[in-house]
Amino acid sequence: MDDLKNHEDTARSATRQGRIPASKFPLAPARRAPKTSAMFIAWTSVARRAEAERLARDAVARGLAACVQIEGPIVSHYSWQGRAERAEEFRLCFKCCLGQLAALETQVLADHPNDTPEWLVVRAEHVGEKYLSWAQANATFPPFHSSQPPL
């Protein structure tokens, strides 16, 4: 009984101080998809829409990304060689599975028109089951697969 009273006193004190005790509202354990079914989102940007279309088309045709979205033009402000720069660009958002990530990066960076291309990748924290299944089915070509579209 004393333990319950102490817990309630601690909770009241924490609430008065603007804190909520962690034991009062425990967080559910984080659920992560197994690494084999992980999905990643990668970004790059290019100066011209035609370049963005080419990179997107090639990544999907080669099975390196399930989907690529092109946004823009967007405006970027950055420092380049000591000077403040402003540029209109087109941002590409690639969605891929773990099995395609390394090949996608290699392909995009090899074909990218910039000397120092932006390449940012994050692991998706949560992906809908149906979308992940679709992505896995649509972004997987075994190496040298005979049904791989020609480029």
N, C-alpha and C positions, 0 to 999 in steps of 0.2 A: 504494500500500500504506500509506503514511503517513497518507493521508486516512482510510482505513478504521480505522486504529488510533486516530486522533484522535477519530473519531466514536464508537468503542466506549468510549474513555476519558470522553468527554463524557456518554454514556448512562449509564455506571456511576456517574459523579459525580452526575448528576441523580437517579438511582435512590436513591443513598445519602441524598440531601437530601430525598427524598420527592417529587421531581418526575419526570415522565416526559417526555422530549423530544417535541415535536410531530412531528418528522420520523420518529420511531420508529413512531408510530401515526397516520398522517395521517387527518384526517376526510374523509369523502366530501362532495363539494359538496352544499349544501342544495338540495333540489328543491322548487320552488314551482310550484303550478298557475298557468297563465297567468291574468292578471287577468280575462279574460272567463269563466273557469270557476271563479272563486274562490267560496268559501262563507264565510259570516259567521255568527257566533253573537252574538245581542243579548239583553240582560237588562233587565227592569224588574220592579218589584214593586208590588203594590196591597194594600189593607187587607182586601178581601172576595173570597171565592171567586167570587161572581157577576160581579164586575168582571173578574177574571182570565179567567173563561170567555168573557165578552163580547169582550175584547181578542183572545184566542186565536182564537175562532170567526171574528171579522171579518177578521183577518189572513190566515187560511187561505182563507176564502171569497173574498176579493179577490185571491188569488194573490200576496200579498205575502210569505208565508212558506210553506215546504214543510211545516213541522211546528212546533208550539208545545207545549212541555211545561210543565205547571203543577206546582209543588212547594209543599208547605206543609200546614199553616202552618209558617213558619219564624219565628225570633225575630231581630229586628234591634235593635242598640243604636247610637245616634247622637246627635249634638248638634244641636238645632234651636232657633234663636233664643236661644242662650245657655244652654239647659237640656239636661241629659242625658235622653234618651228611650229607651224600650223599647217595641217594637211587634211584634205578631204580624202577619205579612204572607204573601202568596202570591207566589212568584217565578215569572215567566214566562221561559222560555228559547226564543227564536225562532231558527229556522235558515232562512237565506235566501241567495240568490245575489246577486251584485253588482248585477244589473239591478233587483232589488227593494229594495235597502237604503235608498235615499233615500226612496222612497214609503212603505216600512214605518215608518221613523222619523217621517215627517210624520204618518202615520195614528195611530200609537200615541201620540205626544205630543199630538195634537189631541184624542184621545178619552180620554186618561188623566185620572183623577179628581184627581190631586195637582197642586198649584200648581208644585212643583219635582220633576218625576218623575225617578227614576233611569233613566238610559239609558246602558248600557255596550255597546260593540261590539268584538269581536275577530275577526280573520281566522283561520279554521281553518288550522293549519299543514299538516295532512294530512287528506284526506277519501277514504274508499274510493271507488273508481271507480263501483261500482254505486250506492252511496248518492248520489253527486254527480249521476249521470245521472237517478236517480229525482227528486231535488230539483229539478233543472233542468226536468224534464218536468212536475212538479206545482206549480211556483211561478211559472209564466209565463203571464200573460194580457196580450196586447197591450192598450194603452189602448182603451177603449170596445169591447172584443171582445163580440160578440153572445152568446157562450155564457158570459159572466161571470155567476156567480150573483148574483141580486138580494139586496140587504141589507135 
